[in-house]
Structure formats: C-alpha cells, structure tokens
Amino acid sequence: MTWYKSLGLTESIFIIIFVLLYLLFVWRNIRIANRLRAGFKWVFIKLVLRSLYFGCFILALLGPSFGQISQEIKSVGKDIMICVDLSQSMNATDIPPSRLEKVKFELKNLVSAFNSDRVGIVIFSSEAFMQCPLTYDQGALNLFIETMNTGLVPHSGTDFGPPLEMALSKISSEEESANTPKSKVIILISDGEDFGEKTNEALSQIVENNIKLFTVGVGTADGGKIPMGRSYKRDKQGRPVVTKLEATALKKLASKTGGRYFEVNDQRNDIPKLINNISQIEGELRDSRRVDVSANKFYYFLALGLLLMAIDLLTSIRTIKI
C-alpha cells in the first residue's frame, strides 16, 4: 500500500485534539461514576467505536493506494509558430500604450494557454528572423517576448512572405507534413500593411502542406501616429504619418488556408477566440507508453468511517450505569 501524502501537521492537530477531548470526556465520566459508585466500563465501548471511525477519516485523508492497474499514457501536442510584425508601424499608439506592447501582453497569454505544446517565434518586417525555435520552455518564450522591439529588424517595409516561409520550414518536414498536418499551426500577427511580393508563393506552400494559418490584425480603422523620439514619424511633406489597420490581406490569407482572422484593438480582443480555435485542432501523438499505477482508494475508508459514525449516532449506550 502506498499513500498520497504522509501524516502532516493538519492530521496531527486533529489527532491531538481528538485524544485530548476524549481523555477529558473519559476522565469526567469516571469521576462521576466513582462519586455515584456506579459502573463506567461502557464508556470504553464508545471510545473504541469513535476511535475506529476517527482513524478511518484520518486514513482517508492520507489517500491510501493499493491494487495496480495498467494505464496508457499519451503525450499529445501541437507545433505552433507565431510570426510577429516588428515594423515601425507596430509602435503606433492607437492601441495604448502601443500596438506592440499590446501584442506582447497577449502573446504571454497565448503561450500560457498552450503550455503542453511546442511554440516558436519568428519576427519580421521586410526580412524574417528566428527569435525563438520551437520549445516547451515557457520561461524562454516569455523572455524573448519581453525583449521584442522594432529595433530588432530592418525598417524597410513589411513582407509576409519571408516569415511564412521560415515558419513553414521550421514546423514541417517531408516525413511529418504528410502524416500529421493537423498538428501544425502558423499565427501571423501584423497591422496588415504588406508591401512584399513573396506572400502568394509562401501561401501556396502552406496550402499544399494543409497547414492552417491564423491571422491577427492589430490596430484601428482610424489609425495612429508613430512615435519617433519626442515627436512623430513624418512624411516628405512634414505631416505626421498615420498608420491604419489593413485587414483585407490578413483575412484573405486566413481564408485560403482554412484558418480564421482575428482582431485586437482598443475595443476588441479576439485572442481568447484564437486560443479556443487552436485548442480544437487535433494534436499530434508524440509518445505513448503503458505504466502500472495504483488507484487511490480513500473512499473505502471514508465509507467505513461514515458507517461507524452512523452506528454511533443511532445507538444509545449509558456510559454510567447506576
């Protein structure tokens, strides 16, 4: 027999209280019986009965396990690559404190929701860079998320092609893509301003590999200014540049792969919906093995204790007989 927990402070306190109170009860009855010159042996019948069911309750608390059964343990998970736009437009303040800061906050929630899955991060603007390879290490993922800033990538526009190609290459291989396509997911997070020419080519490869692409648009329709030092980014005429969410391209990318488009702005947050949609995707069986486990049989002792308690409550014995 094994135990779920050992005798601890809580159980010890219960035992001490029971012993002290019952010793007081027995002493009181014996003293009264001696004064009345009556028998008091029946007090010990109640003592034995109550000690038995009290002991059963203590054993139930400790969680006794016995009798082994064979159980199959499966390790199931997904590979999720997150592509995050770090172009300068992500510094826009139409979502306080900024689009990027909001994304970083929601990314931590996303990573936490898939703690049993491998998650990787690609950052991009016109070029793509591997920020964090696929990993189960949430601490490392959160560290990489926290250090994200637009200074990590070149400032020459936005191209969805390179990050999608890199994400696809990292989560699929010739052997895996044919056997377990359901467990591969790509998430593209951007404000939607795509100025690249490689996007359609990358999208075709994703469709061929039957991988779902979920897109997240960050920003508002009214747009916001892009901070540059103490001022804002300006165009050639000296006017402040206003960047707006361009959702059309992101919606098309998602629909062509069977994925969905989600949005994050100052009034809407679809990240919980995104988490729910990805959770419904069937995970890949990574490992399966059978182990012998013992079952917690606390309910036997609990049932016996309740039965003895019922007998105690339903039977009346004179502890002092005159």
Helices and strands as residue ranges (DSSP letters): E 2-3, H 9-36, H 43-62, E 64-77, E 79-85, G 88-91, H 99-113, E 118-124, E 128-135, H 138-146, G 150-152, H 161-171, H 174-179, G 181-183, E 184-190, H 199-208, E 212-218, E 224-225, E 227-228, E 231-232, E 242-243, H 247-256, E 261-264, H 271-279, E 284-296, H 298-314
